[in-house]
Amino acid sequence: MILKKLKCSLALPELVKITQDPFRTLIMTIISQNTNDDNTERAFDNLSKRFQITPQVLATAEKSQIEECLYTGGLYKNKTKTIQSASKVILEKYQGNISSILSLPLNDAREKLMEIDGVGPKTSDVVLLFSANKPTIPIDTHVARVSKRLVLTPEKSNYEKIRSNLQFLFEEKDYLSVHLLLIALGRKYCRSHRPLCVPCPVSTYCPSSKQGIQHG
């Protein structure tokens, strides 16, 4: 019922352009860490205008030039280090192509991706969902916050608990919509501070609204 209401009430967000190229998706997701979508897209555009987005190119690119491209996205030194380290691992272990990982069963693919420097659960799940159509739900800050307020998962749930509970509640065919719509809800209504509970399209299903979470 919640998903149906969200589909009727919210437009899917225009997220950073995620493509079927898993390496590009990986790089975009690394850049997006602790960064809003506008700055993520700006930083990725800067990077793609200067460099071809391949592990071969990024592994050997001048560090200062990558940092310059990523500056607008914040944490640019750390992200540059992560991008170059991940690129080198992909070159050395997978001959520059992670398609062999994506062809594995979901859990095996997640484990292999998370062996790459700088790739955690969220990054691996984004790559698997968007570039390999694997049945997983990435959990970002919006998805986590909204899931807890709607009591789709307990308040103290960690990343894996939230993911497991959402995947139990929804059908695999809806995982992408669930991910995108919970993000949209979190941005527009269920904000971290001063959530807009009164106009929220799912407020009637939300225990947190009834318990007095601040209205807009």
C-alpha positions as CSV (number, residue, x, y, z in Angstrom):
1,M,0.0,0.0,0.0
2,I,2.8,2.4,0.9
3,L,4.6,1.7,-2.4
4,K,1.4,2.2,-4.4
5,K,0.8,5.5,-2.7
6,L,4.3,6.7,-3.3
7,K,4.1,5.7,-7.0
8,C,0.9,7.8,-7.4
9,S,2.3,10.8,-5.4
10,L,6.0,11.2,-6.3
11,A,8.0,11.5,-9.4
12,L,11.1,9.4,-9.5
13,P,14.1,11.6,-8.7
14,E,16.5,12.6,-11.3
15,L,19.5,11.1,-9.8
16,V,23.1,11.3,-11.0
17,K,23.2,9.7,-14.4
18,I,23.8,6.0,-13.7
19,T,24.7,4.0,-16.8
20,Q,25.0,0.4,-17.7
21,D,28.8,0.7,-17.6
22,P,29.6,-0.7,-14.2
23,F,32.9,1.1,-13.9
24,R,31.3,4.5,-14.6
25,T,28.6,3.6,-12.0
26,L,31.3,2.7,-9.5
27,I,33.2,6.0,-10.0
28,M,30.0,8.1,-9.8
29,T,29.0,6.3,-6.6
30,I,32.4,6.9,-5.0
31,I,32.2,10.6,-5.9
32,S,28.7,10.7,-4.4
33,Q,29.8,9.7,-1.0
34,N,28.9,12.5,1.5
35,T,28.0,14.8,-1.4
36,N,24.7,16.1,-2.8
37,D,23.6,15.1,-6.3
38,D,24.3,18.5,-7.9
39,N,27.9,18.5,-6.7
40,T,28.3,14.8,-7.6
41,E,27.2,15.4,-11.1
42,R,29.3,18.5,-11.5
43,A,32.4,16.6,-10.2
44,F,31.8,13.6,-12.5
45,D,31.2,15.8,-15.5
46,N,34.5,17.6,-14.7
47,L,36.3,14.2,-14.5
48,S,34.7,12.8,-17.7
49,K,35.6,15.9,-19.7
50,R,39.3,15.6,-18.7
51,F,39.7,11.8,-18.7
52,Q,38.2,8.7,-20.3
53,I,36.4,6.9,-17.4
54,T,38.3,3.6,-17.5
55,P,40.5,1.9,-14.9
56,Q,43.4,2.0,-17.3
57,V,43.3,5.8,-17.6
58,L,42.3,6.7,-14.0
59,A,44.9,4.3,-12.4
60,T,47.7,6.2,-14.0
61,A,46.3,9.8,-14.3
62,E,48.0,12.6,-12.5
63,K,46.6,12.7,-8.9
64,S,46.5,16.5,-8.8
65,Q,44.4,16.6,-12.0
66,I,41.8,14.2,-10.6
67,E,41.7,16.2,-7.4
68,E,41.0,19.3,-9.4
69,C,38.1,17.7,-11.1
70,L,36.6,16.4,-7.9
71,Y,37.1,19.5,-5.8
72,T,33.5,20.7,-6.1
73,G,32.3,17.4,-4.7
74,G,34.2,17.6,-1.4
75,L,36.6,15.1,0.2
76,Y,38.4,15.3,-3.1
77,K,41.7,14.0,-1.8
78,N,40.2,10.9,-0.3
79,K,38.0,10.2,-3.3
80,T,40.9,10.6,-5.7
81,K,42.9,8.1,-3.6
82,T,40.0,5.7,-3.6
83,I,39.3,6.0,-7.3
84,Q,43.0,5.4,-8.2
85,S,43.3,2.5,-5.8
86,A,40.1,0.8,-7.0
87,S,41.2,1.3,-10.6
88,K,44.5,-0.4,-9.9
89,V,42.8,-3.4,-8.2
90,I,40.4,-3.8,-11.1
91,L,43.3,-3.7,-13.6
92,E,45.4,-6.2,-11.7
93,K,42.8,-8.7,-10.6
94,Y,40.1,-8.3,-13.3
95,Q,42.1,-7.1,-16.4
96,G,40.2,-3.8,-16.2
97,N,36.7,-5.3,-16.5
98,I,34.4,-6.2,-13.6
99,S,31.8,-7.9,-15.7
100,S,33.0,-11.2,-14.5
101,I,32.0,-10.2,-10.9
102,L,28.6,-9.0,-12.0
103,S,27.8,-12.3,-13.6
104,L,28.2,-14.1,-10.2
105,P,25.2,-14.8,-7.9
106,L,24.3,-11.7,-5.9
107,N,26.0,-12.5,-2.6
108,D,29.2,-13.6,-4.3
109,A,29.2,-10.5,-6.4
110,R,28.7,-8.3,-3.4
111,E,31.6,-10.0,-1.6
112,K,33.9,-9.6,-4.6
113,L,33.0,-6.0,-5.1
114,M,33.6,-5.2,-1.5
115,E,37.1,-6.6,-1.7
116,I,38.0,-3.7,-4.0
117,D,39.5,-0.7,-2.1
118,G,37.0,1.9,-1.2
119,V,33.9,-0.2,-2.1
120,G,31.5,-0.8,0.8
121,P,28.0,-2.2,0.9
122,K,26.2,0.8,-0.5
123,T,28.6,1.3,-3.4
124,S,28.4,-2.4,-4.3
125,D,24.6,-2.5,-4.1
126,V,24.3,0.6,-6.4
127,V,26.6,-1.0,-9.0
128,L,24.7,-4.3,-8.8
129,L,21.2,-2.8,-8.9
130,F,21.8,-0.1,-11.6
131,S,24.4,-1.8,-13.8
132,A,23.7,-5.5,-13.4
133,N,19.9,-5.5,-12.5
134,K,20.6,-7.6,-9.4
135,P,17.9,-7.8,-6.7
136,T,19.3,-5.6,-4.0
137,I,18.3,-2.3,-2.4
138,P,21.1,0.2,-1.7
139,I,20.6,2.0,1.6
140,D,21.6,5.7,1.6
141,T,20.8,8.2,4.4
142,H,17.3,9.0,3.0
143,V,16.3,5.4,2.6
144,A,17.6,4.6,6.1
145,R,15.8,7.6,7.7
146,V,12.5,7.0,5.9
147,S,12.5,3.3,6.6
148,K,12.9,3.9,10.3
149,R,10.3,6.6,10.5
150,L,7.8,4.4,8.7
151,V,8.8,1.5,10.9
152,L,9.7,-0.6,8.0
153,T,12.8,-1.5,10.1
154,P,13.7,-1.1,13.8
155,E,15.2,2.3,14.8
156,K,18.6,0.8,15.6
157,S,18.9,-1.3,12.4
158,N,22.3,-1.2,10.7
159,Y,22.8,-1.2,6.9
160,E,22.3,-4.9,6.4
161,K,19.2,-5.1,8.6
162,I,17.5,-2.3,6.8
163,R,18.3,-3.9,3.4
164,S,17.1,-7.3,4.6
165,N,13.8,-5.9,6.0
166,L,13.0,-3.9,2.9
167,Q,13.8,-6.8,0.6
168,F,11.5,-9.0,2.7
169,L,8.6,-6.4,2.5
170,F,8.8,-5.7,-1.2
171,E,8.9,-7.8,-4.3
172,E,12.2,-8.0,-6.3
173,K,10.6,-6.4,-9.3
174,D,10.0,-3.3,-7.2
175,Y,13.4,-2.9,-5.6
176,L,14.6,-0.1,-8.0
177,S,11.3,1.8,-7.4
178,V,11.5,1.3,-3.7
179,H,15.1,2.7,-3.6
180,L,14.3,5.7,-5.8
181,L,10.9,6.5,-4.2
182,L,12.2,6.4,-0.6
183,I,14.9,8.8,-1.7
184,A,12.3,11.1,-3.2
185,L,10.2,10.9,-0.1
186,G,13.2,11.7,2.1
187,R,14.2,14.7,0.0
188,K,10.8,16.3,-0.4
189,Y,8.9,15.5,2.8
190,C,10.7,13.2,5.3
191,R,13.7,15.5,5.8
192,S,16.2,15.0,8.5
193,H,15.2,18.3,10.1
194,R,11.7,19.8,10.1
195,P,10.0,17.0,8.2
196,L,6.8,18.0,6.3
197,C,4.5,15.4,7.9
198,V,1.2,17.2,7.1
199,P,1.5,17.1,3.3
200,C,3.4,13.9,3.2
201,P,1.6,11.4,1.0
202,V,2.1,8.5,3.4
203,S,1.6,10.3,6.7
204,T,-1.5,8.2,7.4
205,Y,0.7,5.1,7.4
206,C,3.5,6.7,9.4
207,P,3.7,6.0,13.2
208,S,6.4,8.7,13.5
209,S,4.0,11.3,12.2
210,K,1.4,10.3,14.8
211,Q,4.1,10.4,17.6
212,G,4.7,14.1,17.0
213,I,7.6,14.4,14.6
214,Q,7.8,18.1,13.8
215,H,5.6,19.2,11.0
216,G,6.6,21.8,8.4
